């Protein structure tokens, strides 16, 4: 069955995730074009800094449930790791293409694999292939919306102009569940499972709450 996206609940709209540009005109902000390399230069110098463990709350007996009365900018190590991945994907459309393997992007941009588990990537790509087959006969068509017409990472068709805000629900030494909102008092757009692999926090599952789809999140 095709995955239906309730576009009325999305924080903002993008013309086409597969396109090299997005129009803020649909968001009431005037036109703006974001190209692949735009704002990407800052990434290289800080890749390793934000992903190392340490600082996230943990319980020796297992997972600890953390209250989330409000959302805040990234504070602990796992929240900072997720924030970095989300912002990097906003600034570089190659990351979203890699996640979905759009037009063979999985091989072309394999350097982004380190930020995600195979289980998450496989789940997102299954959805993409299913929609591509049902909507466009298995091939991308220029000018047509083919595949998953939203980000399988930030759960929307645009990025947050205010940045991302976090509330850690549960955490242990090697796993955490985090709610993400687009404002301190906003409702969450997604729930994320992060796992610690080789000293780095990576995305293992995404539950897109407002869209109603999830990727390796059960």
TISE-816149 format. One record per residue (C-alpha): residue number from 1; residue in three letters; chain; x negated, y, z negated. Coordinates in pm, 1 decimal. Each point is the difference from the previous one (the first is absolute). Layout:
NODE    i   aa  ch        xx        yy        zz
NODE  NUM  ALA   A         X         Y         Z
...
END
This chain:
NODE    i   aa  ch        xx        yy        zz
NODE    1  UNK   A       0.0       0.0       0.0
NODE    2  UNK   A    -134.7     347.7      83.0
NODE    3  UNK   A     -90.6     218.7    -293.2
NODE    4  UNK   A     236.9     295.7     -24.3
NODE    5  UNK   A    -137.6     325.5    -136.5
NODE    6  UNK   A     233.2     242.9    -169.0
NODE    7  UNK   A    -147.7     320.3     141.5
NODE    8  UNK   A     233.2     217.4    -204.9
NODE    9  UNK   A    -195.0     -89.3    -313.6
NODE   10  UNK   A    -345.5      70.4     139.0
NODE   11  UNK   A    -183.9     297.6    -153.7
NODE   12  UNK   A     -79.9     144.2     342.1
NODE   13  UNK   A      19.7    -108.4     361.6
NODE   14  UNK   A    -269.5     -69.0     256.5
NODE   15  UNK   A      71.0     -29.4     368.6
NODE   16  UNK   A    -183.3    -331.5      46.9
NODE   17  UNK   A    -254.9    -176.2    -217.5
NODE   18  UNK   A    -169.7    -128.9     314.0
NODE   19  UNK   A     -49.6     347.0     139.5
NODE   20  UNK   A    -314.1     207.9     -40.9
NODE   21  UNK   A     202.9     291.5    -132.8
NODE   22  UNK   A     286.9      69.1    -234.4
NODE   23  UNK   A     242.3     289.3       8.5
NODE   24  UNK   A      82.2     182.4    -320.8
NODE   25  UNK   A     282.5     162.8     188.7
NODE   26  UNK   A     219.9    -287.3    -115.3
NODE   27  UNK   A     -96.4      90.1    -357.9
NODE   28  UNK   A      80.6     366.4      41.4
NODE   29  UNK   A    -363.1     103.4     -19.1
NODE   30  UNK   A     -78.4     103.1     355.8
NODE   31  UNK   A    -223.6    -192.7     234.1
NODE   32  UNK   A    -327.9    -152.2    -102.6
NODE   33  UNK   A    -222.5    -252.4     172.5
NODE   34  UNK   A    -219.8    -243.9    -189.3
NODE   35  UNK   A    -256.0    -185.6     208.7
NODE   36  UNK   A    -190.5    -314.2     -86.6
NODE   37  UNK   A    -319.8     162.7    -121.8
NODE   38  UNK   A     159.0     298.8    -169.7
NODE   39  UNK   A    -111.5      41.5    -363.4
NODE   40  UNK   A    -174.4    -340.3       5.2
NODE   41  UNK   A    -356.6     117.1     -52.0
NODE   42  UNK   A      32.3      19.0    -377.3
NODE   43  UNK   A      59.2    -373.8     -39.0
NODE   44  UNK   A    -348.8    -137.2      57.1
NODE   45  UNK   A    -162.6     166.7    -299.1
NODE   46  UNK   A     246.7    -124.0    -258.7
NODE   47  UNK   A     105.5    -348.3     106.9
NODE   48  UNK   A    -177.1    -188.7    -274.6
NODE   49  UNK   A      58.5     248.4    -283.0
NODE   50  UNK   A     372.9     -41.8     -50.3
NODE   51  UNK   A      26.8    -375.6      40.4
NODE   52  UNK   A    -210.3    -132.5    -286.9
NODE   53  UNK   A     174.3    -140.3    -302.3
NODE   54  UNK   A      -3.6     161.7    -339.7
NODE   55  UNK   A     244.5     234.4    -161.8
NODE   56  UNK   A     320.5    -189.3      70.8
NODE   57  UNK   A     189.4    -113.0    -306.2
NODE   58  UNK   A     -15.3    -372.2     -65.9
NODE   59  UNK   A     130.2    -250.6    -251.1
NODE   60  UNK   A    -215.8    -298.4    -102.9
NODE   61  UNK   A     315.1    -207.2     -36.4
NODE   62  UNK   A     110.8      68.9     357.7
NODE   63  UNK   A     198.2     273.3     164.8
NODE   64  UNK   A      96.4     309.0    -195.9
NODE   65  UNK   A     319.4     185.1      79.2
NODE   66  UNK   A     -52.3     375.5      18.8
NODE   67  UNK   A     297.4     242.0     -32.3
NODE   68  UNK   A      49.3     238.2     295.6
NODE   69  UNK   A     212.7     289.6    -119.8
NODE   70  UNK   A    -149.9     228.7     264.3
NODE   71  UNK   A    -247.4      -8.9     284.5
NODE   72  UNK   A    -345.8     154.4      -4.6
NODE   73  UNK   A    -300.9      42.8     229.2
NODE   74  UNK   A    -230.2    -303.1       8.1
NODE   75  UNK   A    -167.8     -47.4    -338.2
NODE   76  UNK   A    -155.0    -343.6     -48.2
NODE   77  UNK   A    -221.0    -198.6     235.7
NODE   78  UNK   A     275.6    -204.6     163.4
NODE   79  UNK   A     224.2     302.9      57.7
NODE   80  UNK   A    -293.9     188.7     151.2
NODE   81  UNK   A     -74.5    -293.4     229.4
NODE   82  UNK   A     359.1      -9.9     124.4
NODE   83  UNK   A       8.4     378.1      38.9
NODE   84  UNK   A    -316.4     -10.8     208.3
NODE   85  UNK   A     143.6    -266.1     231.3
NODE   86  UNK   A     328.3     187.2      44.1
NODE   87  UNK   A    -168.8     333.1      73.8
NODE   88  UNK   A    -253.0    -162.1     233.7
NODE   89  UNK   A     286.0    -156.1     198.9
NODE   90  UNK   A     176.6     337.5      18.2
NODE   91  UNK   A    -315.3     153.4     145.1
NODE   92  UNK   A     -87.3    -280.5     239.0
NODE   93  UNK   A     274.8    -166.0     204.6
NODE   94  UNK   A    -235.8    -286.3      83.7
NODE   95  UNK   A      61.2    -145.8    -346.3
NODE   96  UNK   A     374.0     -40.9      54.7
NODE   97  UNK   A     -67.1    -148.1     342.2
NODE   98  UNK   A    -247.8    -240.2    -155.3
NODE   99  UNK   A     251.9    -111.8    -262.9
NODE  100  UNK   A     259.9     -83.5     265.7
NODE  101  UNK   A    -256.0    -116.3     259.8
NODE  102  UNK   A     151.2     237.4     255.4
NODE  103  UNK   A    -152.7     -58.7     343.2
NODE  104  UNK   A    -273.1    -221.8    -142.0
NODE  105  UNK   A    -105.5     251.0    -267.9
NODE  106  UNK   A     -83.5    -277.0    -248.7
NODE  107  UNK   A    -319.2     -84.4     188.7
NODE  108  UNK   A     -80.3     351.8     113.7
NODE  109  UNK   A      16.7     154.1    -348.2
NODE  110  UNK   A    -101.0    -293.8    -214.9
NODE  111  UNK   A    -199.9     227.1    -232.0
NODE  112  UNK   A     328.7      81.0    -176.6
NODE  113  UNK   A      53.6    -362.0    -100.3
NODE  114  UNK   A    -187.1      52.4    -326.6
NODE  115  UNK   A     289.3     204.3    -143.7
NODE  116  UNK   A     268.1    -270.0      39.1
NODE  117  UNK   A      50.9    -368.2     -70.4
NODE  118  UNK   A      63.0    -239.9     286.9
NODE  119  UNK   A     339.0     -87.9    -149.5
NODE  120  UNK   A     118.5     362.2      23.0
NODE  121  UNK   A    -134.6      46.9     352.7
NODE  122  UNK   A     154.3    -324.9     123.7
NODE  123  UNK   A     338.6      96.6    -144.0
NODE  124  UNK   A      -3.1     343.2     167.5
NODE  125  UNK   A    -109.9    -146.4     333.8
NODE  126  UNK   A     273.4    -262.5      -1.2
NODE  127  UNK   A     258.6     277.2     -30.6
NODE  128  UNK   A    -168.9     200.5     276.2
NODE  129  UNK   A     -10.9    -295.4     241.4
NODE  130  UNK   A     361.5     -91.1     -71.4
NODE  131  UNK   A     121.8     352.2      77.8
NODE  132  UNK   A    -228.8      34.6     301.3
NODE  133  UNK   A     141.7    -319.9     147.4
NODE  134  UNK   A     362.1      88.0     -68.6
NODE  135  UNK   A     -12.1     364.9     108.3
NODE  136  UNK   A    -256.1      15.9     281.1
NODE  137  UNK   A     -47.9    -355.3     122.8
NODE  138  UNK   A    -328.8     -45.8    -184.2
NODE  139  UNK   A    -185.3     289.3     165.8
NODE  140  UNK   A     -51.4     362.4     -99.5
NODE  141  UNK   A     167.0     239.1     244.9
NODE  142  UNK   A    -118.3     359.7      32.0
NODE  143  UNK   A     274.1     238.1    -105.3
NODE  144  UNK   A     201.0    -269.9    -176.9
NODE  145  UNK   A      20.2     -80.5    -371.3
NODE  146  UNK   A    -128.6    -354.6     -23.7
NODE  147  UNK   A     -73.7    -179.5    -324.6
NODE  148  UNK   A      26.5     128.9    -355.2
NODE  149  UNK   A      81.2     371.2      27.3
NODE  150  UNK   A    -135.1      99.8    -341.9
NODE  151  UNK   A    -313.9     -46.7    -202.8
NODE  152  UNK   A     -29.1    -340.1    -164.6
NODE  153  UNK   A    -222.5     173.5    -254.7
NODE  154  UNK   A     164.6     323.7    -117.8
NODE  155  UNK   A     352.3    -120.8      85.4
NODE  156  UNK   A      94.5     303.1     208.6
NODE  157  UNK   A     -30.2     155.3     343.8
NODE  158  UNK   A    -215.5     289.6    -116.3
NODE  159  UNK   A    -242.3      78.7    -281.4
NODE  160  UNK   A      52.1     183.8    -327.6
NODE  161  UNK   A     -93.4     366.3      30.0
NODE  162  UNK   A     -23.1      18.6    -380.9
NODE  163  UNK   A    -215.1    -309.1     -38.2
NODE  164  UNK   A      90.0    -319.3    -184.1
NODE  165  UNK   A     105.2     -43.6    -361.6
NODE  166  UNK   A     -31.4    -319.3    -199.6
NODE  167  UNK   A     138.6    -199.5    -289.3
NODE  168  UNK   A    -165.8    -328.6     -90.2
NODE  169  UNK   A     264.9    -256.8     -94.8
NODE  170  UNK   A    -215.7    -298.6     -93.3
NODE  171  UNK   A    -373.1     -55.2     -10.8
NODE  172  UNK   A    -252.1    -269.6     -84.3
NODE  173  UNK   A    -371.6     -42.4      54.2
NODE  174  UNK   A      51.4    -102.7     364.3
NODE  175  UNK   A     349.8     109.5     105.2
NODE  176  UNK   A     227.5     301.5     -31.2
NODE  177  UNK   A     345.8     104.2     115.1
NODE  178  UNK   A      42.5     369.8      75.2
NODE  179  UNK   A     298.1     215.2      96.6
NODE  180  UNK   A     -74.6     285.2     241.3
NODE  181  UNK   A     204.8     318.0      46.8
NODE  182  UNK   A     -43.5     311.5     212.7
NODE  183  UNK   A      36.2     235.6    -295.8
NODE  184  UNK   A     -25.2      -1.8    -376.5
NODE  185  UNK   A     377.4     -18.9     -43.6
NODE  186  UNK   A      88.4    -180.7     322.1
NODE  187  UNK   A     145.2    -345.6      38.0
NODE  188  UNK   A    -259.1    -261.1     103.8
NODE  189  UNK   A     -45.8     -83.9     366.2
NODE  190  UNK   A    -194.6    -320.9     -58.7
NODE  191  UNK   A    -127.9    -253.8    -248.6
NODE  192  UNK   A    -353.5    -133.9      53.1
NODE  193  UNK   A    -186.2    -303.2    -124.5
NODE  194  UNK   A    -372.8      60.1     -22.9
NODE  195  UNK   A    -251.5    -277.9     -64.7
NODE  196  UNK   A    -366.5      13.5     -89.6
NODE  197  UNK   A    -222.8    -172.0     256.4
NODE  198  UNK   A    -379.4      11.4     -16.9
NODE  199  UNK   A      12.6     305.5    -224.2
NODE  200  UNK   A     244.0     194.3     220.8
NODE  201  UNK   A     370.6      68.4     -47.0
NODE  202  UNK   A     184.0     -88.3     322.9
NODE  203  UNK   A     362.4      -6.3     115.1
NODE  204  UNK   A     159.1    -344.6     -27.3
NODE  205  UNK   A     369.7      81.3      33.7
NODE  206  UNK   A     234.3     289.9      77.6
NODE  207  UNK   A     369.1      25.6     -83.5
NODE  208  UNK   A     152.1     286.6     199.7
NODE  209  UNK   A     281.0      88.4    -238.5
NODE  210  UNK   A     181.0     264.7     206.3
NODE  211  UNK   A     -34.8    -182.5     332.2
NODE  212  UNK   A      96.6    -333.8    -150.3
NODE  213  UNK   A    -283.9    -209.1     144.2
NODE  214  UNK   A    -304.4    -152.0    -164.1
NODE  215  UNK   A    -331.4    -143.8     103.1
NODE  216  UNK   A    -131.1    -290.5    -207.9
NODE  217  UNK   A     183.3     133.1    -304.5
NODE  218  UNK   A     219.8    -253.6    -176.0
END
